[in-house]
Amino acid sequence: TAVLQHDVEVTGPVEAVLYVHTTAPHTDFTVKLVDVHPDGKAYNVSDGILRRSYPPAPATEVKIRLWPTSMVFRRGHAMRIEVSSSNFPRYDRNPNTGGDIPTELHPVAATQTIFHSAARPSRIILPIVPR
């Protein structure tokens, strides 16, 4: 977000709805909600991961539940959403093959695409408590 002009309380479940494409048959998408302080330091507030197989399709809608939170983002701070295909070491690596994750010896690279348009409106759903 832009720098917040007033405190914003986020309390409850957090969810990301993403329209994604991947070149891998099986991969992860991860999402973090981050509190960015005025000095630029950033602190994780909540995160989530979705690990699954993907059909060969132009775009797939996925929903990623982040951990519920109760956080006041202070005036002067900003909220940031980070989307990635990995959040190691919090979550173990995904070799993107669809094989047995702990024993896979030949991981493959995956190219990930996140869409955001009127037709594919990727978004974050935040439970904002009215002031």
C-alpha positions in Angstrom: 0.0 0.0 0.0 0.9 3.6 0.1 2.0 4.9 3.4 -1.0 4.6 5.8 -2.6 7.9 6.8 -4.2 6.3 9.9 -3.9 3.1 11.9 -5.5 0.0 10.2 -6.5 -3.0 12.2 -6.6 -6.4 10.5 -8.2 -9.1 12.7 -9.3 -12.5 11.5 -8.6 -14.9 8.6 -6.5 -13.7 5.6 -6.9 -15.1 2.2 -5.2 -14.6 -1.2 -7.1 -15.4 -4.4 -4.6 -15.7 -7.3 -4.8 -16.5 -10.9 -1.7 -18.5 -11.7 0.1 -20.4 -14.4 3.1 -22.6 -14.0 5.3 -24.7 -16.3 5.6 -27.4 -13.6 3.2 -30.3 -13.1 3.4 -29.8 -9.3 4.5 -26.6 -7.4 4.0 -24.2 -4.5 2.6 -20.7 -4.3 3.3 -18.8 -1.1 1.9 -15.5 0.2 3.1 -13.2 3.0 1.4 -10.3 4.6 4.2 -7.9 5.7 4.3 -4.8 7.9 6.7 -2.2 6.4 8.0 0.3 8.9 8.8 4.0 8.1 12.5 3.1 8.2 12.0 0.5 5.5 12.4 -2.5 7.8 9.8 -5.2 7.0 8.3 -7.8 9.4 6.2 -10.8 8.5 2.8 -10.8 9.9 1.1 -13.8 8.4 1.9 -16.4 5.6 0.4 -19.3 3.8 1.3 -21.9 1.2 -0.5 -24.0 -1.4 1.2 -27.1 -2.6 -0.7 -29.0 -5.4 -0.7 -30.3 -9.0 -1.7 -28.0 -11.8 -3.4 -28.8 -15.1 -1.9 -27.5 -18.3 -4.2 -24.5 -18.5 -3.7 -20.8 -19.4 -4.7 -19.8 -15.8 -5.9 -21.5 -12.7 -7.7 -19.7 -9.8 -6.2 -20.7 -6.4 -7.0 -19.7 -2.9 -4.3 -19.5 -0.3 -5.3 -19.2 3.4 -2.8 -17.3 5.5 -2.7 -17.7 9.2 -5.3 -15.6 11.0 -3.9 -12.5 12.6 -4.8 -9.5 14.8 -2.5 -6.7 13.9 -2.6 -2.9 13.9 -0.7 -1.5 11.0 0.3 1.9 12.4 0.0 5.3 10.7 3.2 5.9 8.7 3.7 2.1 8.0 2.7 0.3 4.8 1.2 -3.1 4.1 3.0 -5.4 1.6 2.0 -8.6 0.0 4.8 -11.0 -1.2 3.9 -13.8 -3.6 6.5 -16.4 -4.3 7.0 -20.0 -5.2 9.1 -20.7 -2.1 9.3 -19.8 1.5 12.3 -21.9 2.6 13.2 -22.7 5.3 9.7 -22.1 6.8 8.4 -24.7 4.3 10.4 -27.4 2.7 11.4 -27.1 -0.9 9.2 -28.4 -3.7 11.1 -30.1 -6.6 8.2 -29.3 -8.9 8.1 -32.8 -10.4 5.1 -34.3 -8.7 7.3 -37.1 -7.3 8.0 -37.9 -3.7 9.2 -34.6 -2.3 11.6 -35.9 0.4 13.4 -38.3 -1.9 13.3 -36.5 -5.3 16.9 -36.2 -6.7 16.1 -34.3 -9.9 14.2 -31.1 -9.3 13.0 -29.0 -12.2 12.8 -25.3 -12.6 9.3 -23.8 -12.8 8.3 -20.5 -14.4 5.4 -19.0 -12.5 3.0 -16.3 -13.7 0.5 -14.3 -11.5 -2.3 -12.6 -13.5 -4.0 -9.4 -12.3 -6.6 -7.9 -14.6 -10.4 -7.4 -14.7 -10.7 -10.9 -16.1 -8.3 -12.5 -13.6 -8.5 -10.3 -10.5 -5.8 -11.7 -8.2 -6.4 -10.1 -4.8 -5.8 -10.3 -1.0 -8.8 -10.4 1.3 -8.1 -8.7 4.6 -10.6 -8.6 7.5 -10.3 -4.9 8.3 -11.9 -3.7 11.6 -13.6 -0.4 11.2 -12.1 2.5 13.1 
